[in-house]
Amino acid sequence: MSRQSRPPEGRVGLRLWPVGSVLALTFLAALVVAAAVFFTGWDLLGARGIARERQLTSKTVFELVKLSFGVVAGSGALVALVVAYRRQRVDEDGARRDATRLHTERFTGAVAQLGEEPAAVRLGGVHALAGLADDAPDRSRRQTCIDVLCAYLRLPYPPEEDPEGTEARGSHRHPGLHEVRRTVVRLIRDRLRLPGDHPHSWQGYDFDFTGAVLEGGSLDHAQFSGGTVSFDDTVFRGAVLLNGARFCGSTVNFTGARFAGGTANFNGAHFSGGRVSFEGASFRGGTVGFGAALFTGCTVSFKGAHFAGGAVSFGGAQFSGDPGGFRGTVSFHGARFCGAAVDFDRAGFAGGAVDLGGADFSAGTVTFTGARFAAGSADFTRATFSGGAVGFSQARGAAPAGLVPTDGGPPPPGVSLPDSWRPAPTRP
């Protein structure tokens, strides 16, 4: 009784057919159904004809009158049904309009609060937007609320002068604004911890933190499943925690991210079934932990990453292929390990492909103590070892390709190999 079609430009709402056309079609459909039922019953009863009456009796006349009134009553019922259906559709459309209008008014008010100067008012706006996302009538409106919260994190802090007189971004003079940002991160984390089928879960949505400055905050055990998560060019300061976070089937980008002067922990994080990029990321002067992280069935890239100063730990991390046969790939191709302490102790390289080809190990310490290698899983071909210390003490499994000279010569300078990897001395 209604026609679902794309409304013309500039017009939004319900489009209904003219009532006359609807009634005509309804009566026609009723006749078709009645005829189908009659002839089906006729066939099932095996009737061969109708007995004719030579003279009308009062009973026959009475049955004809009842049939006439029945047809009239049925016609009236059909008309009432059509009108009631149209009224219901109009009421539902009006309710949707009211819900949309209320959502828009609440959204406008919450966004206006985010632009106020007092931090307390901004906090109210943050909570209002989070609640509005929970109550959003459809996916697109919830995504809009999430986009605004992420955009708030991307806004720069008010400029302030550091002791040397240069402009810098920070929150030392704006503790209230710092608390607002931490609240945004906490609210996002809480929604991402909910099960995927929970009505308030934000799993499967897109999160854009590109260029944001994250000074502390916890995304521990958040579930990033599906969707796209961008930390491109994000600056991590303070203690930013992603311990136990799960990145399953999603695209996660840390391209160009800077881990400087703070702590970023991915301990126990699980990366599976998607793509994670740390390409061009900079690890300087801070502490970054991937301890016991699990990389399985996914592609993880640290191409061109710069490890200089600070400490980065992959201790106990597992780089393995998916049990179903899909092989993961982890790339450190062209990464620079310069002046940093990078720890791969007890890391397991099994089932996946790990590429360290073309990496530069200089002026730093990189340890693979107790690491486990499967044949052909790691490749150091064309890696450069100069001025740094790279240790494979107690490493197990086959030696990675490109690490042990095939001509029986000594290992590269600064590289210590376990006895099982040392080439047998050549006989004269």
VEXDREN-2710 file (C-alpha; in Angstrom, 1 decimal):
% VEXDREN-2710
k/r/px/py/pz
1/MET/0.0/0.0/0.0
2/SER/3.0/2.2/0.0
3/ARG/5.8/2.7/-2.5
4/GLN/9.4/2.6/-1.4
5/SER/11.3/4.8/-3.8
6/ARG/14.1/7.3/-3.5
7/PRO/12.7/10.7/-2.7
8/PRO/13.4/13.5/-5.0
9/GLU/16.1/16.0/-4.3
10/GLY/15.2/18.3/-1.4
11/ARG/12.3/16.1/-0.2
12/VAL/12.5/13.7/2.7
13/GLY/9.7/11.6/4.0
14/LEU/7.2/8.9/3.2
15/ARG/5.7/8.6/-0.3
16/LEU/2.3/6.8/-0.6
17/TRP/0.2/5.8/-3.6
18/PRO/-3.1/7.6/-4.2
19/VAL/-5.8/6.1/-2.1
20/GLY/-8.0/5.3/-5.1
21/SER/-5.3/3.3/-6.7
22/VAL/-4.6/1.4/-3.5
23/LEU/-8.3/0.5/-3.0
24/ALA/-8.7/-0.7/-6.6
25/LEU/-5.6/-2.9/-6.3
26/THR/-6.8/-4.2/-2.9
27/PHE/-10.3/-5.2/-4.2
28/LEU/-8.6/-6.8/-7.3
29/ALA/-6.3/-8.8/-5.0
30/ALA/-9.2/-9.8/-2.8
31/LEU/-11.2/-11.1/-5.8
32/VAL/-8.2/-13.0/-7.1
33/VAL/-7.7/-14.6/-3.6
34/ALA/-11.4/-15.4/-3.2
35/ALA/-11.6/-17.0/-6.7
36/ALA/-8.5/-19.1/-6.0
37/VAL/-9.9/-20.3/-2.7
38/PHE/-13.3/-21.1/-4.3
39/PHE/-12.0/-23.1/-7.2
40/THR/-9.5/-24.9/-5.0
41/GLY/-12.3/-26.0/-2.7
42/TRP/-14.5/-26.9/-5.7
43/ASP/-11.7/-29.2/-7.0
44/LEU/-11.0/-30.7/-3.6
45/LEU/-14.7/-31.5/-3.1
46/GLY/-15.0/-33.1/-6.5
47/ALA/-18.1/-31.1/-7.5
48/ARG/-19.4/-31.7/-11.0
49/GLY/-22.1/-29.1/-11.2
50/ILE/-24.6/-27.0/-9.4
51/ALA/-28.2/-28.2/-8.8
52/ARG/-30.6/-25.7/-10.3
53/GLU/-33.8/-24.6/-8.4
54/ARG/-36.9/-24.0/-10.5
55/GLN/-38.5/-21.8/-7.7
56/LEU/-36.8/-19.5/-5.2
57/THR/-37.6/-20.3/-1.6
58/SER/-37.5/-17.9/1.3
59/LYS/-34.3/-19.6/2.5
60/THR/-32.5/-19.0/-0.8
61/VAL/-33.5/-15.3/-0.7
62/PHE/-32.3/-15.0/2.8
63/GLU/-28.9/-16.5/1.9
64/LEU/-28.6/-14.1/-1.0
65/VAL/-29.3/-11.2/1.3
66/LYS/-26.7/-12.4/3.7
67/LEU/-24.2/-12.8/0.9
68/SER/-24.9/-9.2/-0.3
69/PHE/-24.4/-7.8/3.2
70/GLY/-21.3/-10.0/3.6
71/VAL/-19.8/-8.5/0.4
72/VAL/-20.6/-5.0/1.6
73/ALA/-19.1/-5.7/5.0
74/GLY/-16.0/-7.2/3.5
75/SER/-15.6/-4.2/1.2
76/GLY/-15.9/-1.9/4.2
77/ALA/-13.3/-4.0/6.1
78/LEU/-10.9/-3.7/3.2
79/VAL/-11.3/0.0/3.1
80/ALA/-10.8/0.3/6.9
81/LEU/-7.7/-2.0/6.6
82/VAL/-6.2/0.2/3.9
83/VAL/-6.9/3.4/5.8
84/ALA/-5.6/2.0/9.1
85/TYR/-2.4/0.7/7.4
86/ARG/-1.8/4.1/5.8
87/ARG/-2.4/5.9/9.1
88/GLN/0.0/3.5/10.8
89/ARG/2.7/4.2/8.2
90/VAL/2.2/7.9/8.5
91/ASP/2.4/7.7/12.3
92/GLU/5.6/5.6/12.1
93/ASP/7.1/8.1/9.7
94/GLY/6.2/10.9/12.1
95/ALA/7.8/9.0/15.0
96/ARG/11.0/8.5/13.0
97/ARG/10.9/12.2/12.1
98/ASP/10.5/13.1/15.8
99/ALA/13.3/10.7/16.8
100/THR/15.6/12.2/14.1
101/ARG/14.8/15.7/15.2
102/LEU/15.4/14.9/18.8
103/HIS/18.7/13.2/17.9
104/THR/19.7/16.2/15.9
105/GLU/18.9/18.6/18.7
106/ARG/20.8/16.5/21.3
107/PHE/23.7/16.2/18.9
108/THR/23.9/19.9/18.3
109/GLY/23.8/20.6/22.0
110/ALA/26.5/18.1/22.8
111/VAL/28.8/19.4/20.0
112/ALA/28.2/23.0/21.3
113/GLN/29.3/21.9/24.7
114/LEU/32.6/20.6/23.3
115/GLY/33.3/24.1/22.0
116/GLU/32.9/25.7/25.4
117/GLU/35.9/27.0/27.4
118/PRO/35.2/25.4/30.8
119/ALA/36.5/21.8/31.0
120/ALA/33.5/20.7/33.0
121/VAL/31.2/21.8/30.2
122/ARG/33.3/19.9/27.7
123/LEU/33.2/16.8/29.9
124/GLY/29.4/17.0/29.8
125/GLY/29.5/17.2/26.1
126/VAL/31.7/14.2/25.8
127/HIS/29.4/12.1/28.0
128/ALA/26.4/13.4/26.1
129/LEU/27.9/12.4/22.7
130/ALA/28.8/8.9/24.0
131/GLY/25.2/8.4/25.3
132/LEU/23.8/9.7/22.0
133/ALA/25.9/7.2/20.1
134/ASP/24.5/4.4/22.4
135/ASP/20.9/5.6/21.6
136/ALA/21.5/6.2/17.9
137/PRO/18.7/4.8/15.8
138/ASP/21.0/3.6/13.0
139/ARG/24.6/2.8/12.3
140/SER/25.4/6.0/10.4
141/ARG/24.4/8.3/13.2
142/ARG/26.4/6.3/15.7
143/GLN/29.4/6.5/13.4
144/THR/28.9/10.3/13.2
145/CYS/29.1/10.6/17.0
146/ILE/32.2/8.4/17.1
147/ASP/33.8/10.6/14.4
148/VAL/33.2/13.7/16.5
149/LEU/34.8/12.2/19.6
150/CYS/37.8/11.2/17.6
151/ALA/38.0/14.6/15.9
152/TYR/38.1/16.2/19.4
153/LEU/41.2/14.1/20.1
154/ARG/42.8/15.4/16.9
155/LEU/42.4/19.0/17.8
156/PRO/45.7/20.6/18.9
157/TYR/46.2/21.8/22.4
158/PRO/46.2/25.6/22.9
159/PRO/49.8/26.7/22.2
160/GLU/52.0/27.3/25.2
161/GLU/55.6/28.3/25.6
162/ASP/58.2/25.9/26.9
163/PRO/61.1/27.0/29.1
164/GLU/63.3/27.7/26.0
165/GLY/60.7/30.0/24.5
166/THR/59.6/27.8/21.6
167/GLU/56.0/26.9/20.9
168/ALA/55.0/23.5/21.9
169/ARG/51.8/21.5/22.3
170/GLY/51.0/20.1/25.7
171/SER/48.6/20.0/28.6
172/HIS/50.7/21.3/31.5
173/ARG/48.8/24.5/31.7
174/HIS/45.5/22.9/30.7
175/PRO/44.9/20.0/33.1
176/GLY/41.2/20.2/32.5
177/LEU/41.5/19.7/28.8
178/HIS/43.9/16.8/29.4
179/GLU/41.2/15.2/31.6
180/VAL/38.6/15.7/28.9
181/ARG/40.8/13.8/26.4
182/ARG/41.5/11.0/28.8
183/THR/37.7/10.7/29.3
184/VAL/37.1/10.4/25.6
185/VAL/39.7/7.5/25.4
186/ARG/38.1/5.8/28.4
187/LEU/34.6/6.0/27.0
188/ILE/35.8/4.5/23.7
189/ARG/37.6/1.7/25.5
190/ASP/34.5/0.9/27.7
191/ARG/32.3/0.5/24.5
192/LEU/34.9/-1.5/22.8
193/ARG/35.1/-4.0/25.7
194/LEU/31.4/-4.8/25.3
195/PRO/30.5/-8.0/23.4
196/GLY/29.9/-7.5/19.7
197/ASP/26.1/-8.3/20.1
198/HIS/25.6/-5.8/22.9
199/PRO/23.4/-2.9/21.8
200/HIS/26.0/-0.3/23.0
201/SER/29.1/-2.1/21.6
202/TRP/31.2/0.0/19.2
203/GLN/33.0/-2.9/17.7
204/GLY/33.2/-2.9/13.9
205/TYR/33.1/0.9/13.6
206/ASP/35.9/3.2/12.2
207/PHE/38.1/5.2/14.6
208/ASP/40.3/8.0/13.2
209/PHE/43.0/9.3/15.6
210/THR/45.2/10.6/12.8
211/GLY/47.6/13.3/14.1
212/ALA/46.2/13.2/17.6
213/VAL/48.4/13.7/20.7
214/LEU/47.6/11.0/23.2
215/GLU/49.0/11.9/26.6
216/GLY/48.1/8.9/28.7
217/GLY/44.9/6.9/28.6
218/SER/44.0/3.2/28.5
219/LEU/42.6/1.1/25.7
220/ASP/43.5/-2.1/27.5
221/HIS/41.5/-5.1/26.3
222/ALA/39.6/-3.1/23.7
223/GLN/38.2/-5.2/20.9
224/PHE/38.9/-3.7/17.5
225/SER/37.1/-6.2/15.2
226/GLY/36.3/-5.1/11.7
227/GLY/36.4/-1.5/10.6
228/THR/39.4/0.8/10.2
229/VAL/41.5/2.2/13.0
230/SER/44.0/4.9/12.2
231/PHE/46.8/6.1/14.5
232/ASP/48.7/7.6/11.6
233/ASP/51.1/10.3/12.7
234/THR/49.7/10.0/16.3
235/VAL/52.0/11.2/19.0
236/PHE/52.1/8.9/22.1
237/ARG/53.2/10.7/25.3
238/GLY/52.8/9.7/28.9
239/ALA/51.5/6.2/29.5
240/VAL/49.3/4.9/26.7
241/LEU/48.1/1.4/27.3
242/LEU/46.8/-1.2/24.8
243/ASN/47.5/-4.3/26.9
244/GLY/45.5/-7.2/25.8
245/ALA/43.8/-5.3/23.0
246/ARG/42.5/-7.4/20.1
247/PHE/42.8/-6.3/16.5
248/CYS/40.8/-9.0/14.7
249/GLY/39.9/-8.6/11.0
250/SER/40.5/-4.9/11.0
251/THR/42.9/-2.5/9.3
252/VAL/45.0/-0.8/12.0
253/ASN/47.5/1.9/10.9
254/PHE/50.3/3.4/13.1
255/THR/52.0/4.7/10.0
256/GLY/54.3/7.6/11.0
257/ALA/53.3/7.3/14.6
258/ARG/55.8/8.7/17.1
259/PHE/56.4/7.0/20.4
260/ALA/58.5/9.6/22.3
261/GLY/59.3/10.2/25.9
262/GLY/56.5/8.0/27.2
263/THR/55.3/4.4/27.6
264/ALA/53.1/2.6/25.1
265/ASN/52.3/-1.0/26.0
266/PHE/50.9/-3.6/23.7
267/ASN/51.7/-6.4/26.0
268/GLY/49.5/-9.4/25.4
269/ALA/47.8/-7.8/22.4
270/HIS/46.4/-10.0/19.7
271/PHE/46.7/-9.1/16.0
272/SER/44.9/-11.5/13.7
273/GLY/43.1/-11.7/10.4
274/GLY/43.8/-8.1/9.2
275/ARG/46.6/-5.7/8.5
276/VAL/48.6/-3.7/11.0
277/SER/51.1/-1.1/9.8
278/PHE/53.8/0.6/11.8
279/GLU/55.5/1.8/8.6
280/GLY/57.7/4.8/9.2
281/ALA/56.9/4.8/12.9
282/SER/59.5/6.4/15.2
283/PHE/60.4/4.8/18.6
284/ARG/62.6/7.4/20.4
285/GLY/63.3/8.0/24.0
286/GLY/60.4/6.0/25.3
287/THR/59.4/2.5/26.3
288/VAL/57.2/0.4/24.0
289/GLY/56.2/-3.1/24.9
290/PHE/54.9/-5.9/22.7
291/GLY/55.6/-8.5/25.4
292/ALA/53.7/-11.8/24.8
293/ALA/51.9/-10.2/21.9
294/LEU/50.4/-12.6/19.4
295/PHE/50.6/-12.0/15.6
296/THR/48.7/-14.7/13.9
297/GLY/47.2/-14.9/10.4
298/CYS/47.7/-11.2/9.7
299/THR/50.1/-8.9/7.9
300/VAL/52.2/-6.6/10.2
301/SER/54.6/-4.1/8.8
302/PHE/57.4/-2.1/10.5
303/LYS/58.9/-1.1/7.2
304/GLY/61.1/2.0/7.6
305/ALA/60.5/2.2/11.3
306/HIS/63.1/4.0/13.3
307/PHE/64.2/2.6/16.7
308/ALA/66.5/5.2/18.3
309/GLY/66.9/5.6/22.0
310/GLY/64.5/4.2/24.6
311/ALA/63.5/0.5/24.8
312/VAL/61.2/-1.6/22.6
313/SER/60.4/-5.1/23.8
314/PHE/59.0/-8.0/21.8
315/GLY/59.9/-10.4/24.6
316/GLY/57.7/-13.6/24.3
317/ALA/55.9/-12.4/21.3
318/GLN/54.6/-15.0/18.9
319/PHE/54.7/-14.6/15.1
320/SER/52.8/-17.5/13.7
321/GLY/50.5/-18.5/10.8
322/ASP/46.9/-19.1/11.3
323/PRO/46.0/-22.8/12.1
324/GLY/43.7/-22.8/9.0
325/GLY/46.7/-22.5/6.7
326/PHE/46.8/-18.7/6.2
327/ARG/50.3/-17.4/6.6
328/GLY/50.9/-14.1/8.4
329/THR/53.7/-11.7/7.4
330/VAL/55.7/-9.4/9.7
331/SER/58.0/-7.0/8.0
332/PHE/60.9/-4.9/9.5
333/HIS/62.3/-4.4/6.0
334/GLY/64.5/-1.3/6.0
335/ALA/63.9/-0.6/9.6
336/ARG/66.7/1.3/11.5
337/PHE/67.8/0.0/14.9
338/CYS/70.0/3.0/16.0
339/GLY/70.8/3.6/19.6
340/ALA/67.8/1.8/20.9
341/ALA/67.5/-1.3/23.1
342/VAL/65.1/-3.7/21.2
343/ASP/64.2/-7.0/22.8
344/PHE/63.0/-10.0/20.9
345/ASP/63.8/-12.4/23.8
346/ARG/61.9/-15.7/23.8
347/ALA/59.9/-14.5/20.7
348/GLY/58.6/-17.3/18.5
349/PHE/58.9/-17.0/14.7
350/ALA/56.9/-20.0/13.5
351/GLY/54.6/-20.5/10.7
352/GLY/54.7/-16.9/9.5
353/ALA/57.2/-14.9/7.4
354/VAL/59.3/-12.3/9.2
355/ASP/61.3/-10.0/6.9
356/LEU/64.3/-8.1/8.4
357/GLY/66.0/-7.7/5.0
358/GLY/67.7/-4.4/4.5
359/ALA/67.4/-3.5/8.2
360/ASP/70.2/-1.3/9.7
361/PHE/71.5/-2.5/13.1
362/SER/73.9/0.2/14.3
363/ALA/74.7/1.9/17.7
364/GLY/72.1/0.0/19.6
365/THR/71.4/-3.3/21.2
366/VAL/69.0/-5.9/19.7
367/THR/68.6/-9.2/21.5
368/PHE/67.0/-12.4/20.3
369/THR/67.9/-14.4/23.5
370/GLY/66.0/-17.7/23.6
371/ALA/64.0/-16.9/20.4
372/ARG/62.6/-19.8/18.4
373/PHE/62.9/-19.8/14.6
374/ALA/61.3/-22.2/12.1
375/ALA/63.0/-22.9/8.9
376/GLY/62.7/-20.0/6.5
377/SER/60.5/-18.0/8.8
378/ALA/63.0/-15.1/9.2
379/ASP/65.1/-13.3/6.6
380/PHE/68.1/-11.0/7.4
381/THR/69.2/-10.9/3.7
382/ARG/71.0/-7.6/3.0
383/ALA/70.7/-6.4/6.6
384/THR/73.5/-4.1/7.8
385/PHE/75.3/-4.6/11.0
386/SER/77.6/-1.7/11.9
387/GLY/78.5/-0.4/15.4
388/GLY/75.7/-2.2/17.2
389/ALA/75.3/-5.4/19.2
390/VAL/72.9/-8.1/18.0
391/GLY/72.7/-11.2/20.1
392/PHE/71.0/-14.6/19.5
393/SER/72.1/-16.3/22.7
394/GLN/70.3/-19.6/23.3
395/ALA/68.2/-19.1/20.1
396/ARG/66.6/-22.3/18.9
397/GLY/65.6/-23.7/15.5
398/ALA/67.1/-23.1/12.1
399/ALA/69.3/-20.1/11.5
400/PRO/67.5/-17.2/9.8
401/ALA/68.3/-16.7/6.1
402/GLY/71.0/-14.2/5.4
403/LEU/72.4/-14.2/8.9
404/VAL/75.0/-17.0/8.8
405/PRO/77.6/-16.6/6.0
406/THR/77.3/-19.5/3.6
407/ASP/81.0/-19.5/2.8
408/GLY/81.9/-20.6/6.4
409/GLY/83.2/-17.2/7.3
410/PRO/82.7/-15.4/10.7
411/PRO/79.3/-13.7/11.4
412/PRO/78.9/-10.0/10.8
413/PRO/80.6/-7.7/13.3
414/GLY/78.7/-7.2/16.6
415/VAL/76.6/-10.3/15.9
416/SER/76.8/-13.2/18.4
417/LEU/75.4/-16.5/17.3
418/PRO/74.6/-19.7/19.3
419/ASP/77.0/-22.6/18.7
420/SER/74.3/-24.5/16.7
421/TRP/74.3/-21.8/14.1
422/ARG/78.1/-21.3/13.8
423/PRO/79.4/-22.6/10.5
424/ALA/81.6/-25.7/10.7
425/PRO/85.3/-24.8/10.3
426/THR/86.5/-25.4/6.8
427/ARG/89.2/-28.0/6.3
428/PRO/92.4/-26.9/4.4
END
